[in-house]
Amino acid sequence: MPDRNSTVRVKSPPLTNRTLALFMNLSPMLGKTAAILAVLLLPVSFSQAADHLEAPGVMADGRTDLADLFLFQSPNDTANSVMILTVNPFAGTGNSGTTFNENASYQFQFDNDGDDVADVTYSTVFSAPTAGVQTYTVQREGVAIATGTTGVTSNIATGGQVQAGNFDDPFFFDFEGFNNGFDFSNGDTFAGADVSAIVLELPSTDFTAGSTTVFAQAVTEALGMRVDRIGRPAIATALVPTGRKDEYNAGDPVNDFVNFEGDVSAAIFGLTNDQTYADNVTGVLLPDLLEFDTANAAGYLNGRGLEDDVIDASLNLVSNGAVTTDNVDGNDRVFRDVFPYLASANANAIPEPSSATVILMLAVGGVLRRKRRS
């Protein structure tokens, strides 16, 4: 078993550059078919729909089902960072409503000293809805820093602003084409879909310490129990077997390598038939935390911006140019240039994917694991 700390926490060169270099060096080892399929294995592969409907437990209540985590330098103040988490995938349809769970806590967690344990947590709790409107309180490490009402921007006492409510889903991807043998001719599967989001913008120094680099995740808890988490995109969706996805969501990043190294490595080996490759990639992907240098305005792999077309980047990289695009170049709605940055909700949001599509998303990790054993 490789030493995760020596593999992942090397400060120079930075992880983002190391990750790119790793896949550029190893991609020739893959056959064409395996390289195309290996898009499932990269942290950039499903980043804009990484967590939508990914596990049985989270699908019980869309209000606590994390869809995405975004983390980027504010385009209007380089001293500020913007953090966005989304829930209620396909809001207003299926199990996803258009409000937040009044018994839940929605959290942004930041590790600022490299030990994979959260040092600063921003949590938001909501009241029960009245005519669809909720009040909320934002806390930093248990101390209230903002209160507000959904749909309205409020100020943060320590500087910055917050808004919570319904927005257009920032995910863009031809998921139907992905399911249909990479026949990317169907357009954006998620065009017209909505999510519920919490958006915070505040000074980066509020959660950094000694360095401008942090490692982040978003978490939802209900009645004191963990429901879902997301750091790097696609880890739970693509690399963790279906039967362990809820266990994974309930776990903590500091334990990821010990508890899930075998599953993740097995999934990667199932596609590449190369154990060295599988072990090296596993050492990069775990623990499941999103790295972000607050002094760097570059997008993914540094944090994650709303406009980052990570699907195209992944297809091009892991297929060694065999597949370069899903023919969806951006979101169906234009993002705002100012806070809260997300596009407004759609007048008539589309429903969630068919049950067959959801089942495929849940089965990916199990399929990869079975392939290795066959």
N, C-alpha and C positions, 0 to 999 in steps of 0.2 A: 504493500500500500504506500503510495507516495506521500511525502510530507506536505500536507495542504498548505501550511503556513509558508514554507519555502517556495511553493509553487504559485501561490496566489498573492501573498502579501508583500512581494518584492516591490520596493518603492521606485526603483529605477531599472529599466524603463517602466513607465506606467502600465497598469493592467490593460487599458484599452489598446495600446499599441502591441503589447504582448499577445493579446487575444487575436488581433488581426494577423500578426506574424505567424502565430501557431497554425491557423487555418490555411493561410497562403502557402506555408511550407508543407503541410500534410495533405492538401487537397489533391495533388497528383497521385497519391497513394490509392485513391478511390477510383473504382470503375465508374463509367458514365452514369449508369442507373443508380448505383449506390450514392454517387455524389449528388444527384438530383434529390433523392429521397432524404439525404442527410440534412436537408434544410430543416427537418424537424429537430435536429440536435443542437442547433446553434442558439445562443442567447438572443440573436436578432431574428430568429425565424418567424415567431408568431407575435412579435412584440406589440403589435397594435390590436391583437385580439387574444392575448396570451392567456387570459384567465376566464374569458366568457364561458360560463356553463361547464366548467372543466371537471367537476367532481359531484358525486351523488349528494353529499351533505350540503354543499353550497347551493345546489339547485332547489333545495326545499324552500328557500326564501330569497328572492332576487335582491331584496333590500340589503342583504349582507354578502352578496355574491360579488366579489371584486372582479372588475373587468380589466382595468389598466391602471398603471402608475406612470406618471410623467414627472420629470424633475429637470428644470432648465433655468439658466440665467435669465433674469428679466430683460426683455428687449428694451425696456424704458428706463432701467436703472441697474447698471452693472453691479452695484453693491447688493442687490436683492436677488433672491431665488424664488421661483414659482414651483409649487408642488400641487399636483392634481391627482386625486384618486376618483375612479368611477365605479359605480355599482348599478344595480338594476339593468343588466344587459337587456336590450330590446324593451326598454321601459314602457309600461302600459300594456304589455302583452304577456301571456303565459303566467309564470310565477313572479314576474317583475312588475311591481307597481310603479308609482311616480313619487313616492315619499320615502323617507328614511325610517328605519326601525327605532321606535322610541325606547326600546330596551337594549339597544346596541351602542357600542363605542366604535368610532371610525378613527383610525390612528395612522399618523406618519411617524415612523421610527428611524432615528439616525444613530449609527455607530460612528463616532468621530475619533476613535483611538485605535481602530483596526483589530479589535478583539472579537468582533462578530456579535457583540451584545449592545443593545440600544442604550445610548447615553442621554438622548433627548427625545422625548415623545410629545407630539401634539395630538390631542384627542378631542373629538367633537361628539357631543351628545345632543339629541333632539327631543322635543316634546311630542306628544301625540298630535296628529294633524287635526286642524280645524278648517273645514272647507278646503282641504288640500294644502293648507299653509302650516308651517312648523316654525317654532322658535328653536334656537340652538345656542350652545355655549362651547367655546373653544378654550381648551386648557393647555398650558405648557408645563409639563411635569407637575400636574395637579393644581396649578394656579390659573385661575380664569384670566384670559387675555382678550377675549372678545365675546360679545353676544350679538345675535342678529335674528333675522327672519328670512326664510327661504325666498330666493328670487331677488333679494336686495343686497347690495354691497355694504359691508360694515367695516369700520376701522379696527385695527388691532392695537391694543394699548401700548405695546412695545415697538410699534411702527409697522406699517404695512396694512393689508386689507384682506378680507375674506368674503367669499360668496358661496352659497350652497343652493342647489336646485337642479332643474332638468335642462339638458342641453343635447344638441346633436352629438351622436357617438363619433369620436374622432378616429375610430378605426376605419381603414380602407384596405380592401383586399378582395380578390376574386376567389372566395373560398369554394364556390361551386366548381370553378375550373380546377382548383387544386384537387378536389375529390374526383374529378373526371379526367384523370390521367394528364394533368397539367395542360388541359385545353383552355387556355386563358382567353376566352372570348365572350365571357358572360357579364363583364362589368363588375362594379363594386357590389358585392353581396350585401354589404351593410349600409348602402346608401339609403337614407331616410330613417335609419334607426336612431333611437334616443337612449340616453343613459341619465342617471342621476350622478352629480359630481360635487365634490368639495374642492374649492380652489383657494389656496393660501399664497399670498406674496408677502415676504418679510425679509429683513436684513439677513444675509447669509451668516453673519457673525453670531446670530442668535442660536445656531445649532452646530457651528464648527468650533474646534478647539485645537490650537497648535498647528493646524494644517488647514488648507482650503478643501481638502478631499474628505468625503464622507461616504458611508455605505448605508443604503436606505432600503426600507421595505414599507409597504402599506399593509395594515392589518384590520380585520373586523372581528369584534367580539360581541357576543350576545349573552346576556344574563351571566356575565363573568367568564364565559367559555369562548375559546378561540373558534372562529368559523372559517376564516379564509386569510390567506396572506399572498403577497406577490412582491418580488424584488426584481430579479431578472425575468424577462418574459419567457414563457413556454416551458419552464422547468416542470411544474406539476402537470401541465397539459400533455406534453410530448414525451417526457422521460421517466415519469413515475407510473408504475403499473396501476391500472384502474382500482384494484383492490386496496391500494395503499394511499390513494390520493387524499382521502380525508385525514388519514394519519399524518401525511406530509403537511397538510394545511394546519394541523394542530401543533406541529413541532416548531422548534426555534432554529434559526440559521446556525447557531454555534454547534448544533448537533447534526447538521445536515450531512457532513462527510461521513461520520461514523455510521449513521442510520441508513443513508440512502446511496452511498458510494457504489455498492454492489448493483443496485437497480439501475442507476444511471449508466454505469460502465457496461452493464449487460445490454442495455438498449443500444448504446453506441456500437458495441462489438457486433450486435446483430446485423448492423448495416455495413460495417466496414471489414469484419472478420480480421481485425487487427487490434490485439489487446493493448499494445503500447499506445496506439492512437486513442483507444477508449479511455485508458487510464489518464493520459495527458489532458484530454478534453474534460474529463470528470473533475480533475484537479483545478480547472479553470472555472467550470460552471458552479461548483459548490464551494462555499455556502451561497445560498440564493439571496444575494443582496445586490442592489443596483449601485454601481460606483459612480460618483459625481464629483468633479472638481468645480467648485463654485466660481473659480476665477477663469474658467474656460467656457467660452460661448459656443464651442463646437457641440454638435448633437451626438446622438448615439454612435458609438458606445459610451460616450461621456454623458451620463444622465440619459434623458430621453425627451426630445422636443416633439411638439404636436405635428409638425410637418415632416418628421423623419420618415422616409420611405424605406423602412428596414426590410420589407419583403423583397424589394428589388435587390437591395444590397446582399441579402442572404442568398437569393437564387443565383446571382452572378458569382458570388464568392465560392459557394460550396459545389457548384456544378462546373467550376473552372471555365465559365463563359458559355456553357451549353444552354443554360436558361438564364436570361438576363432580366426578365420583367414579367409581372402578372398582368401587364397592360392597364393597371390602375395606378396612376401617377400621383394622386393626391385625394384628399377628402372631398366628398360630394358638396360640402358647404365650405365657404371661405372662413378661415379662422379670423378672429378679431385681432387687431394690432394692439389693443389695450385690454386691461383687466376686465373680465375674467378670461379673455383669450379664446375660449371655446365658442363655437357657433351656437346660436339660439336653438331651442328645441323645434322639431318639425311639427307642422300643423296636424299631420296624420302620420304618426310613426308606423313603420312596418312591423309585422310580427316576427317572433323569433324563428330560427331555422326549423325545418321539419325534424321530426324525431329521429329520422335516419341520420341526418347531419349531426345532431347532438350525440347520438350513439357513436358515430365515427370518431368524433372529437374525444370522447371518453375512452374509446378502445385503443387509441394509438399506442399508448405506453404498453398495454398488454400485448398487442400484436407484435411489437418490436421484441419484447421479452420472449414470446413464444418462438419467434423466428430464430433466436439464438439457440434455443433448446432443440430445435428440429434438426 
